[in-house]
Amino acid sequence: MIFVDGVPFTTHSSSSTSQPQGMDILIALLGNPSLVSASNSLKANPERRFSDSEETSPERSKCVYIFQREYATVDPAIVDFVGTDEATTCVGIVIRNQKTG
């Protein structure tokens, strides 16, 4: 099930089956005003690059790197950044609970 703004996302399928197909769902999601706005907001943010420097110490480093087939649950008071890279044919997703951080 897909939730958008805390509400289950539904679509009115134009296909002959009663269940919406993948393409119907994708088209409906791409046209959802809330998702379009969030996407535009994300794209408007400048890219920030992070690298390890000589000034960095384990006490100051608050990053978690996620590899393929891994997940992490983190406390925002302890971890500043969660990231992954090289997702050429994979998907990386971050879910943030707005109530707990």
TANORJO-V575823 format. One record per backbone hydrogen bond with DSSP energy under -1.0 kcal/mol. NH is the residue of the N-H (numbers start at 1). CO is the residue of the C=O. If there is no record, write none. Layout:
BEGIN
nh=NH co=CO
nh=NH co=CO
END
This chain:
BEGIN
nh=4 co=7
nh=7 co=4
nh=9 co=2
nh=25 co=21
nh=26 co=22
nh=27 co=23
nh=28 co=24
nh=29 co=25
nh=30 co=26
nh=31 co=27
nh=32 co=29
nh=36 co=32
nh=37 co=33
nh=38 co=34
nh=39 co=35
nh=40 co=36
nh=41 co=37
nh=42 co=38
nh=43 co=39
nh=44 co=40
nh=56 co=53
nh=60 co=57
nh=61 co=57
nh=64 co=81
nh=66 co=83
nh=70 co=67
nh=78 co=75
nh=79 co=75
nh=80 co=62
nh=81 co=62
nh=83 co=64
nh=88 co=86
nh=101 co=97
END
